[in-house]
Structures are given as C-alpha cells and as structure tokens.
C-alpha cells in the first residue's frame, strides 16, 4: 500500500473579493488538469446547487465559497482543460444547475478505479484508503450526528457556524484525495497491458489508460448530456395501465398461495419461503446470509436460489415472476412520478463504473429494468414520450451478442448465416436441426399472424410448432453459450429436463465447432492470464477460474466467455454513442440523446429533421469501428411519438 510521498499542503480559502483569488484563477487557467469537488444543497442532480467547491492541483488544495464560481467561467469554457472528479457527472450537474457549464473533459477517478479493481467499492474515501492508506472522517464523524430532519444544506450551514476551519479542511480533502487518486491510478492504468481475442482488434488500445482516455472519458460527457436532458413522461398513461398491473400481481399472488397450500402465504416473507422450500420440499440451501445486526446466519432464499430451482420447482419460477412484476409496478407505475422534474421529465443516473462487464447500470429510476417489447405486458415504453413537435428515434442492435460471437469465433457457418441477411435464430435452427431456413421463416410468419388474429388457431399445425420450437431452442442455446450457462440454467429457460438441455447444448455446439473452439480459447486465456478481455481491451479479473472448488471454477469459465461477448457488446454500444456525439447531431439536426438501455439508443429530434438524424444515427451504430468486423452489425431503427411506437 503506497503512502503519501509529501505531507498535506495547507488548506487555502477564497471567496469573492478574497485577496489572491485573481492569482488563483490565472493559475487554474494555465493548468491543464485540475481536480474539483462540490459541497451542495442536496443530492438531486437536476435541482441542487453548490454551497462550496474545492480545487486541487500540483501541491495546492483549497476550498472556495460559491460566490467565487463566476471567476472561473473562462476556465470552465476551455474545451482543452481536463477536470478531475470523483462521480464526475454529479458534480458537473451541480455546477450546471448554478449556471456554470464545463466545456472540457470530465475525468472520473471512480471509473479509473473500476477498470483496475472492479470487485472493490469506488467511492472517494475508500479509494484513498485502498491506494494510500490515507483516511479522513466522513461528514457525520467530523461534525457530529446528523438529524434525519436536516437537509444537506442545513448540515453544511451548521458546520459553518460551529467550525468553519474544519469545514474548509474537510472540503479541501475531497479535492486533494481526488487529485492524488488520479495521479496514482493513471500510473497504474498506463502500466496495465491489455489486448483483444477478436481477429484484427479494431482500435489501437494497448493499455487500460488508452481505453480510459479514448473511450471512458468522452463517454462520461455523453452520459452527462443524456442525464441532463432527461425524458418526458406521460403520467396519465401510467394511471391508465395501473389496474391491469395490479390485477396481474393479484393473480400471481393467488397462484402462489394455491401452490403453497395456504391462503396467507406472503411471497415477500423470507421466513415463509424458508419454511416452504427448506422444510416442506427439503431443498438444500445454496448459501447463507451474512447475519445482519443479529449475526445469526440463515439459509438465503434469494434470486440465485430461485433461479437454480426454477426448472424443476414451479413455486421458484412463480416467485421470480412475482418479483419481476412487482418491481416494475413499484418503480415505473407507482414510484416514477416522484422523480419528475417541474417539466415532467425524469433524469435517470447512468453508471459506467458498476457492472463488471462494462454495461451501463442506472438508478432513480433503473431504466435497465424495463423489459423488451415482447415481454412488456403493460407497454411501459409508451409512457416515455417525445416532446411536442419532436420525434423519438430508437435504434436497437439486432442480436448484437450473437453477431459478436460470430465475429470473435469466425465460425464460417455462423458468419454466413448473418451476412446472408437471415434471422440469426432461424438460421441457427436450420443449421442445428438440418431443416430448410424458409420453412422456419414461414412457421414464424404463421405464428405472428395467428397472434394478430389474421389466421385461425388451427394454422398452428404440429409441424409449425416443431419449427418454432427449433427456433426457440437455437435462440436460447446461443445465449447459453454467450452467457456460459450450464445445463440446469438452460433447462429452466427452455422448460425442459436437465438431460434434454444437455443434449440440446451438444447439438448446438456440434453445429458450430468454431464457436466451441472460441469458447475453449477464451477459457484457456483466462486460466493463463487471470483476465478476460473485451473487443476494446477492457479486462475483467476472474479469480474464480483458478479455484480448487469445482463450482467456483465453472463460474470462472462462464465469466471468461461471457465477458468476451457481453462486454464487447457494451464496447460497441459505447463507441457508437461517442461517435454519434462527436458528429454533433444537436448542431446539425437539433437531435439530442435521451436513453441508453442495453443495446438500444434513444434520441429526440425535431420532426422536420428526424429522418436525416435517423440515417446518421443508424450509420454510426452499424459502423462504429475504423474497419468493419467479419459480420454486419444490424440495427433496427424507427421514429415515433413514444418509445414504444419507435420500437
């Protein structure tokens, strides 16, 4: 653990009119990289404002009153300056709320830390203790117990009255810790070599610093713009679908109670679930709880337990569905209205330092939880609407992970299926089961027409059902390979026995030996290096693969394969967003970003220019690399008044 090489510099304080402020402003203007942090009125990124801010660079650290902010506007407007922050988007929102927009780069030390230490927390105080052994007290430990009725602003005002010097010291520590973390993490990232298993890695990224500087840093600004604009919500529509959602939850409750054999069974009661699964069914627990405040560890009945048993235990499958539906109801039908700004927009926080694959996560609300249209029973996407006079443009990658599997493995039959323009899952079904592609395609068409009421149910002949089953198998088995699923998880997905799932997996792998070879190569590389790598060189530490425990080792193998594909999908989407942002659609078409959910990107554009903006977005999404991959990256893109219509 590295310690500080120099003592802490004295804390300086400045406000408007303080002697020496002009000299500080000039030095900041002349300094290419400066750390900045804010002390704010609250934690809501679209409305709270700074009360104090702190700066650090070189061997200086200082706290400044908000009255000094306007003096730094020239520095904020400098596009070449790099502002070093912890949780950069939040501080940038806070500054923007006060009328100070940052034109330069947003360099987030939390994202830097996540590239090296993905299994650690990434908050500022933890990072400093982790990197240097330096720890400073949090606000409550510094200024005393905080009342639950106090706002952050009241807490800071109390600190001003009671110990202003200590308040300045506390705030300056945040900037200094950010600055020192940046210097150390940059050194480590520059020494962390990386590469890609993909044939002809598309960008010249040799170290994790290259990845951070070229991809993650501009991506932070892209996400900030998306959060800043937010998306308009149709609240009356949510009220309209509320009864149907409540009816579905009640129906699931009845099914669960019937299966449990008791009318008072509560699907949210851990005690009742333990009794049902462990005492009545005599199932073995997968793991124990941490014990909480009591310290008493008990069998865990979490989603992992339920997913493990879902293939063979109907109650486990029902409870998983109940949890999913209840979460959607609570977040998007009941709770989302509490998060609206005065203009009726929500501003979800998008995190690039949480998911270990590099995928985005989000909160307040978590838009990543919104199901795909085919699983969106209440059409929640129709609640997200374009502003008056605008179109929503939604581009969705078509089977991106399967395409990346083909590009990574260079499996000739899989590449051929994609480049013929075939539906990947239909093509895989034809290859796996030796049937004609057009027959599978015709069966899918019949299925669609029956569901739409254009054909009678009798059109669903045994042969049509068989062909649809082949496509379903191919789709799920492809995902099983990508996600490294074993036979048990695949059986739960397909609704078959574990033995049948094993047979289906063998059939799929036999049809695509190149894909199987890539899987083995990915595992072997991870066993050798301890890391799995994405197409752009993002790496994931996979300690489990060296475990003597068979279960942990198998999990490591799944991660090794999954990171290569799912992590690379995250890279593709991220790179496309960066390129779209750099093409300045806002200037050319008045088009701005709204949402990023898995492989979907949503934008908002005036109706008069939305067709042109759509073409531009589609082109960047399909061709994000300097040289195209071995397979085409197909994008389904539409425009409409709502997210649902644009899908």
Phi, psi and omega in degrees: 000121182282138176261168175300137178273343176226159177289164178294130174291155179299145176281128176259154176229138178219148170221178178302126179091352179291135179302133179095352181297320181299322179293322177297315180301316180297319180294320177297319178300325183270357183258122186290334182228126182222134175274141181219144178215156182235148169249124198236171177286344182181192187243010181270117192291343182261356183226334185282157186229163181281147170255322175221160169219157182232150181230151174208141172195158180051241177240037178235142171218143186205154172247139183230142174289151182303336179298341180274350184305314183302335180294341184259009184299325178297321177293319179298330182276355181281111183289345182271349184281146178249118179262120184267125184217163168249120189065061192298320183297320181298307181298325179292322174299315183299317178294320179295324178299332179267005176092018182238102183266139181264121179271338184280189182283147175256108183256111188258114182292335177294321177291321176302312182297323182292333178289333181261324188229065188294340182265010178254161167294161183235013178289158190301313184294321177297315182302316182293322176291319180296318185276324190234347188076015181262129182223133172236150187295150175284178188300316183293319179293332182280317189246005178099169185300138182263132176285142179295343180271353182274137173276162175306322179297317179295325178297316181291321178297324177295318179296323177302314183290319190275322182199080184298321180299317180293324176299315179297319179297315180300311182295319181295327176301322180299314180292318181294317178297324176296315182296314181293322177299318180301312183298316182289317181292325176298316178301316181291319180296323179293335179266359182264102182284151179210170179197189180222143175281345181295138181298123180063065182314128194287341179230155182275075179247113184251335180231165177293336174294318176304315181297313181297314186289321185275331187244301189291323181294307177296332181294326177302317179293322177300313181294323178300316179299319180295313178298321185297315182289317184070183182225141183286140183242137177266091184294318178302326178296320179296322176296326181293322183270354183302314181299320179296321179294317179295324179294321180293319178297319179296321178296319177295321177301317180296317180297320181294315179297320179297316181293324180284341180078022178210135185288341184259017182293127181255113183295349178260001181270113179295322181297315180293323178292321177299316180299316183292309186282319187269322182272312183282311183271348178061035177281150179273137178293150177275324180201171180252155176289168180282343177107336178060208183292327182286335182080001181271116180275137179227166179298134180273128174246067182260188183297328178298316178298312183295318179295324180298323185260359188298329183292331188240349182239106184305323181298321180298317179295318179296319181293323176297318179295319179298317180297317181296312182295318181295323179293317177300316180298311183293324184277313192255343180255320182262312191274338190292331180300335180287347185255010182284142171277175182300341179266007178080021181250150172254150183233080180296141175272124183254124186251129178255008183236023183249300183291130186288342177278350185097354176295155174289149163239163179216163179208160175055056357266169178275092183290345178292345181279346182295126185288162173301154183308321182293341179250004184270082188300329185256005180054050180301330182299335179288349176281342179266115192235158175282153176292159178306134180080005183240158170249147168266130178251124182235118176252129183232122176297136180270113178047050186303316185292323177295321178295321179290327174299317178296318181292324181286318185273339187053032175297113189301320182291323179290318177299318181296317179303314183290313185286348171283349183083013179286153167298126187300316184290324175294318179296319178297321178298317180298317180293316184296315190253005176064036178250168182282134181302317182296331177292318178294319179298318179296321179296319178296321179295318177299315180303316180296316182292325176295316180296327180276356179083011181272348176225149178288160179301333180296342178292341178278075182287165177305323180293318178299315179299321179296315181295322176295324176296322177299316181295317179299316177301311183299318180297310183290327180288327174297316177295324179299320179293315181297314184273359179068029181292144173271183184295323183296311180295322179294321178298320179296321181290317184275345182072037179232179179284163180296322179297316178297321179297319178300319180294319180294320178298317179297321179296316180297311183294326178293328180287335184229075182298329179295321179293320178295321179296321178296318178302314180295322180294319179298318179293317181297319179296319180292323176298323183283317187259338186086000182232154167247145188237145176265180183298328179265359177098006171298137184238152179233128179286123184239078182293332185299334187291343179260007184287147174283343178282122185300318181297316179293321180297318178297321177297319177300322178294320178297317179296321181302317181283315183299319181298319180302321186262304181294320177296323178290326175298319177299319178300315182298311181297318180297313182295319178300316180298320179296316181291320177298318178297317181294336180282355172059055179297332180297318180290316186283322188232357186070026186261130182230153181284147179241308190215153168224113183231106182056247183260015181252140173236132180241135179231164178233129185220147173305144181304326184292336182240003188294328179295317179292318179298319179302314181297320180295315180298315180301317183296316179293322179294322183280340183226065183280344184258155177302328176230133182296154177285179182293341178234156178287145174261096184283142179228126173267117186225133182218172175228152181187182182281337180227166176300317179298316180293326181283353176267000000 
